[in-house]
Amino acid sequence: MRGKAAESFEELHVYQRARELTNAVYALTRGPLFSRDRGLVDQIRRASVSIMSNIAEGFERGTTTEFVQYLYVAKGSSGEVRAQLQIALDQGYLQAVEHERLH
């Protein structure tokens, strides 16, 4: 997308990456190890969805200033996901290789 303005948020590379992360989080948290920690599952899913949603909402606001504000919110949600992945790693819900892939 370099050099050309995106016409929809779906065209944004950052949105596409957020979508990949969300799909990976959902797939990972369907596993049996996560089934015993519904609180963490719900939180990490919400945080990953928040990344996508804030990118989309900010883009649709139509102003650069608002878009940037929503990107900061998405960045905060990204930090939440990273922290929650560390918790999952520490609790033995995922392997180090999975953590590195998603981190």
N, C-alpha and C positions, 0 to 999 in steps of 0.2 A: 504494500500500500504506500510505499514511500513516493513522495512527489505528487500524490493525488489525494484529495480530501475524501474521506469515507462518507458514503451516503447513508449508511446504516451502522448501528453498533455491531452488528454481526460481522461486518467487514474488518473490524479492529482486531489486530493481532492480540492485543492484551485481553480482549473479550474471548477470543478463541482459546487462548491459554487458560483463562479462568474456567471456561466450559470443560476443557480437558481435565483440569484439576477436580472440578465438581464431580464429573463422571467417575474419576478414579477414587475419590473419597466415598462415593456411594457404593462402588463395587467393593472396596476394601471393607467398609463397615457392614456389609451383608455377611461377612465371614463369621464363623462360629466363635472365634475368640472375642469379638466385639459384642456378641449377643448378651454377655453378662454385664455390660456397662452401657445401658440405654441412655444415661445422662450424657456421657461423652459422645456417643453416636449422634444424639440429637444436636448437641452443641457444635460438633465439627461439621455436620451437614449444614446447619443454619449458617455458620460462618462462611463456608464455601459458596453457598447460594447467595449470600450477601455480597460477595465479591462480584459475581456476575450481575446481580441486580443493580448494584450501585454504578457499575460501568454503564449499563444500559440506561438507567434513569438519568444519569448525568449527561449522557450523549443526547438524549431526547429533550433535555431542558433547553437546548439550543444556544446557550451562551458559553463562551470559553470559561468565564469565571465560575459558573455553576458546575460545568463539567469537571474542572480542576478540583473543586470542593468535593464532589462525589468520588473522584479518583482517590483523594486522601482517605475518605471513608472506606473505600475498597481496599486500600493499602492497610488500613487498620485491621480489617477483617482477615487479610492475608496473614498478618502477624498472629491473629487468633488461631488460624489453621495451623501455622507452624508450631505454636506452643502446644496445641492439642495433639499434633503428631508426635511431639516429644513425650507427652504424657502417655500416648499409646505405645510408644517404643519402650518407655520405662516400665510400663505395666505388662509388657510381653505380648501385646496385641498385634504387633507387626515386627518384622525383622529389620535389621539395620539397612539392608539393601532396599527394602520398600520405602523406608524412611528417607533415604538419600534420593531415591527416584522422585518422591513427591515433594521433598523439601526444596 
